[in-house]
């Protein structure tokens, strides 16, 4: 609001020279020079953890040892709890048995062509081939004897029928050999390989889960009960001997080293904020500590109004560097924080009083003298930012301006 009043004052002062008679005007010259210009917006926020991590049960079992109480501070690597492994040990043995069985099945298929099934089929084929060869030899001999009238035709016909049956047996043995050879190839081999992969993956997954039977803090923080999406506690605190299921949330760990400041800005101020702006953070509860941060994000969805007739407000987040151990002793989660957001900065700004700015049909200008001995001249300027001490202008060198 203060900046807006100065802008209005500047607009009022942009008046033609003809509005003020020169004969009655007391001439005053004001020195102007380049100076740093910083504009800040003061807001109030709240200290919140920049990292929240929910720790879940890696497998189903019971809590064997609860080492950290909810609400306590813990350091990185500190033990939070240990789980009993009786149930997962049973699952591990079952998974290992399945893995060994699948591995043996695949091994048999990989050496299938030299295995007993294929050897038996080949012996059957060889036996059928030998029997048929012997029968064909005797049949040829009987036919020669039949032509000489030594053996009866009945004997030849019996051998012919026997040879036919043995040819069928030979074809059946050949088909059986092809079928048995196929059992160790193609889809059967791929199925056995996939079953082994699945069994191995399950076994290794259980081994990895068991390795996490001891839950440790991944960073320095405060142990809290797991929170729902609305930020409320989901259940009663965990206790020794309690049964937990795989994936059940056990704790939420809130970082005390990596924090950020969450604040709200009214709709009249939100357009003055941009990501990347520098922010100074102080607090009544940590009066001797000053943190330097950066505006990291600005919400686009309005927050729920706090009362009847309240205007829209938007949430923004200020990120700060990780706190030192000494700072962590004084700055606690949930504390209020005073924010000074640098909305504008210029290391060499030219600020002039609003009454020195004039306007005519040719534009906006000031009457300027390089020194008190020099003649006055008109210098056209551009208007910049309004400040409590005056209005920033561009195009004006250091010197004297007429009020």
Protein Blocks (a to p, Z undefined) as FASTA:
>chain_A
ZZmmmmmmmmmmmccfklpcfklpccddddddddddddddddddddddfbdcddddfbgc
ddfbdfbdghiacdehiafbdcdfklmmmmmmmmmmmmmmmmmmmmmmmmmmmmmklmmm
mmmmmmmmmmmmmmmmmmmmmmmmmmnomacfklmmmmmmmmmmmmmmmmmmmmmmmmmm
mmmgcjlmmmmmmmmmmmmmmmmmmmmmmmmmpccdfbdcdddddddfkopafbdcddeh
iacdehiafbdcddfkbccddddddfklmmmpcehiacddddfklmmbccddddfbdcfb
dcddfbehiacddddddddddddfklmmmmcghiacdddddfbdcfbdcdddfklpccdf
kbccddddfbfkbccdddddddddddfkbccdehiacddddZZ
